[in-house]
Amino acid sequence: MRVLFVTPRWGPDIAGGAERAARAWGVALARRGHTVRALTTTATTLDWSPVLDAGETTDDGVIVERHHATARDGDIDRALRAVGPLAAHLERTAARRLIERQGPVIDGIEDAAQNADVVIAYPYLYWTSLRATEVAGRRTVVHPAAHPEPLVALSALEPVFTAPGGLVYQTASERRTVEAHWPTAQVRSLELAPPLVASARERVPWDARTIVLAVGRFEHDKGSEALIALAEALPDPLRVVVAGPVVEPPRRPSPLQTLGVVSDTRLGQLRAEAIATVILSRYESYSLAAAESLAAGVPIVVNGSNDVLVELATTSGAGIVAADGIDVAAAIVALATDRELASRLETAALAWAQQRPGADEAVERYEAFLTEVAAHAPTRRRS
């Protein structure tokens, strides 16, 4: 099968749950003998600044075709926040203009899609996903990676949710979010979390664990202010360490430590030293960072206002749901001082990981779904 991924960014060093999940699926399919291409930008950050070379390269069996993108409108974040409550009522042309300003607008989608049996668009809120769905129609499989936010209802995004041949949801919460806004009964769907690459490793002794780990972009919408407040509230020797790109630097001096993007090896070392992984973001459609922490035997402390995170914490039995910053700090202190509690959550985390479908089983289900979508898509001229 010829599979095309269309995604804003691609690569082993790209920080972002959606991008990492897309790459995990692509590499897994390539290893199973499929011809996998990724059409993407030359950017490594969300302003679409060109960093990597345009042209073709190979990434772990995936042929990667990079194009320079138009620059992201510097005012688009403010515009999207302003539109938020009115998203469902915004006129379609104006809504499409917002998506174009968000970007990334790139060449090559039409030509690449023509030569693919199935086109995978990932995630929903970008011009690349909208254009891929318009071009490939029922040959498209969309991974929305959607979370509860008004922009899901933007009228210009209707094709992304109602016109593809398939929708892949990472959680039941994500499905509910999409179905609350769009009629998707006619679209094949699958609930399947991405394959996990993290695994349990020997952890440092319990009384030597002093790290509270946060993984992902450091910015306001991902809970940066709450992380700073947590770092200030924790007693010595506990410390908050952030592994991920610093999009918005801390607004004031704090004991919080930011490492930037780290290697998978270094991330594994940090997890081995962590009391818990803390996820305080308001916007998560799955949180690969949380799932990978559980797979490594690390408990999670999550934002209680995010349904996806609450679902993961409660169903795994290895998480603590915090209502506010005081609760987060109290949860961390409890894990650092109550060996029985920490051990119980660690055991639950490993049990949760063992009960999940194995990577091979997950990829087989995904492969079967793509095959079904391709088989039912309208025929086209092959070039």
KOLSEDO-825783 format. One record per residue (C-alpha): residue in three letters; x, y, z. Coordinates in steps of 0.25 Angstrom, whole numbers, plus 5000, padded with zeros to 4 digits. Layout:
BEGIN
ALAXYZ ...
end
This chain:
BEGIN
MET500050005000 ARG500550144997 VAL500350235009 LEU500450385009 PHE500550465022 VAL500250615021 THR500650685034 PRO501250815038 ARG502550765043 TRP503250635043 GLY504550575049 PRO505150505061 ASP505450635068 ILE504150705066 ALA503450735080 GLY501950715079 GLY501050595082 ALA500350595069 GLU501650605061 ARG502250495069 ALA501050405068 ALA500950425053 ARG502350385051 ALA502250265060 TRP501050215051 GLY501850245038 VAL503150175043 ALA502350055047 LEU501650045034 ALA502950055026 ARG503549945035 ARG502349855030 GLY502749875016 HIS501849995011 THR502350105003 VAL502150225013 ARG502450375009 ALA502250495018 LEU501950625012 THR502350735021 THR503050875023 THR504450915026 ALA504050965039 THR504350915053 THR503551015061 LEU502051065059 ASP502451195052 TRP502851115040 SER504151175039 PRO505051095029 VAL506151025037 LEU506250895030 ASP506650875015 ALA505550865005 GLY505550734996 GLU505550584999 THR506150515011 THR505950375017 ASP505550365032 ASP505550215037 GLY504950165025 VAL503950285022 ILE504250365010 VAL504150515015 GLU503850625005 ARG503950765010 HIS503450895005 HIS503651035010 ALA502351085016 THR501851225016 ALA502151295029 ARG501051285040 ASP500351415042 GLY500951475055 ASP499551525059 ILE498851385057 ASP498851345071 ARG498151465076 ALA497151455065 LEU496851315068 ARG496651345083 ALA495651455079 VAL494851365069 GLY494751255079 PRO493351275085 LEU492851305071 ALA493551195064 ALA492251125060 HIS491651245055 LEU492751305046 GLU492451315032 ARG493151205024 THR494051295015 ALA494551375027 ALA494851245035 ARG495651185023 ARG496451315023 LEU496751285038 ILE497251145034 GLU498151205023 ARG498751305032 GLN499051195042 GLY499651115031 PRO500551045028 VAL500251065013 ILE501150985005 ASP501250924991 GLY501250784986 ILE500050724993 GLU499250704980 ASP500350634973 ALA500750544985 ALA499350504988 GLN499050464973 ASN500150354975 ALA499650304989 ASP498550194992 VAL498250265005 VAL498650405010 ILE498750425025 ALA498550565030 TYR498950605044 PRO498450685052 TYR497150755049 LEU497450905052 TYR498450935040 TRP498350975026 THR499050845022 SER497950755027 LEU496850835021 ARG497550835007 ALA497950685008 THR496450655011 GLU495950744999 VAL496950674990 ALA496850534994 GLY495450524999 ARG495050385003 ARG496450335002 THR496750425014 VAL496950375028 VAL496950495038 HIS497550485052 PRO496850605058 ALA497650605071 ALA496450695075 HIS496250745089 PRO495050825095 GLU495250965089 PRO494251055081 LEU495151045068 VAL494750905066 ALA493450965061 LEU494051055050 SER493151045038 ALA494351045028 LEU494750915035 GLU493550835031 PRO494250755021 VAL495250705031 PHE494250645039 THR493150605029 ALA493850575016 PRO494950475019 GLY494950325017 GLY495350305032 LEU495550375045 VAL496450315056 TYR496250365070 GLN497250345081 THR496250335092 ALA494750335094 SER494750475100 GLU495350525086 ARG494250445079 ARG493150515088 THR493850655085 VAL493750635070 GLU492350575069 ALA491750685078 HIS492050785066 TRP492050705053 PRO491150595047 THR492150485045 ALA491250355045 GLN491650335030 VAL493150335033 ARG493850205037 SER494550225050 LEU495450155059 GLU495850185074 LEU497350145075 ALA498450215083 PRO499850225076 PRO500850115079 LEU501750145091 VAL503250155089 ALA503550175104 SER503650055113 ALA503950025128 ARG505450035132 GLU506150025145 ARG505750145154 VAL506650215164 PRO506350185179 TRP505050245183 ASP505650335193 ALA506650385182 ARG505550435173 THR505450585173 ILE505050625159 VAL503650665156 LEU503650645141 ALA502850725130 VAL502950685116 GLY502650775104 ARG502550915099 PHE502751025110 GLU501651125107 HIS500451185114 ASP499451095107 LYS500250975112 GLY500151015126 SER501551095127 GLU501051185138 ALA500451075146 LEU501851005145 ILE502551125150 ALA501651135162 LEU501850985165 ALA503351005165 GLU503251115175 ALA502351045184 LEU503050915185 PRO504050895197 ASP505550855195 PRO506050765189 LEU504850755180 ARG504950825166 VAL504150835154 VAL504950805141 VAL504350835127 ALA504850755115 GLY504350815102 PRO504450945094 VAL504351075101 VAL503351155093 GLU503051265103 PRO504151285113 PRO503751295128 ARG503251435131 ARG504051435144 PRO505151375151 SER504851235157 PRO505451105162 LEU504851035150 GLN505850975141 THR505650965125 LEU506550875117 GLY505950895103 VAL505850775094 VAL506550655099 SER506850515093 ASP506050395096 THR507150345104 ARG507250465113 LEU505750465114 GLY505750325119 GLN506850365129 LEU505950475134 ARG504750385136 ALA505650285144 GLU505850395154 ALA504450455154 ILE503450455165 ALA502350475155 THR502050545141 VAL501250665143 ILE500250705131 LEU499550835134 SER499250875120 ARG497850915117 TYR497950865102 GLU498250715101 SER497550615091 TYR498350495097 SER499650535104 LEU500650445098 ALA501550495109 ALA500650445120 ALA500450305113 GLU501950285111 SER502150325126 LEU501150215130 ALA501850115121 ALA503150155128 GLY502450125142 VAL502450275146 PRO501150325152 ILE500450455146 VAL499850575152 VAL498850645143 ASN498050765141 GLY496650735146 SER495950825136 ASN496450745124 ASP495550625121 VAL496550545113 LEU497550555125 VAL496550525135 GLU496150395127 LEU497550345126 ALA497850375141 THR496650305146 THR496550185136 SER498050155138 GLY497850165153 ALA499250225153 GLY498950375153 ILE498550485163 VAL497550585158 ALA497850725163 ALA496850835163 ASP497750955165 GLY499250985168 ILE499150955183 ASP498650815180 VAL499750795170 ALA500850825180 ALA500150745191 ALA500050625181 ILE501550635178 VAL501950645193 ALA501050525196 LEU501750445185 ALA503050485191 THR502750455205 ASP501750335204 ARG502550215199 GLU501350125199 LEU500550225191 ALA501650245181 SER501850095180 ARG500350065178 LEU500250165166 GLU501550115160 THR501049975160 ALA499750025154 ALA500450095143 LEU501249975139 ALA499949895139 TRP499249995130 ALA500349985120 GLN500349835120 GLN498849835118 ARG498949925106 PRO499049865092 GLY500449835088 ALA501149915078 ASP500949805067 GLU499549785070 ALA499249935069 VAL499949945056 GLU499249825050 ARG497949895054 TYR498350025048 GLU498849955035 ALA497549885034 PHE496750015036 LEU497550085025 THR497349965016 GLU495849975018 VAL495850125015 ALA496650105002 ALA495749984997 HIS494550074998 ALA495050204993 PRO494650244979 THR495650194968 ARG496550294962 ARG497650294951 ARG498950254955 SER500250324950 
end
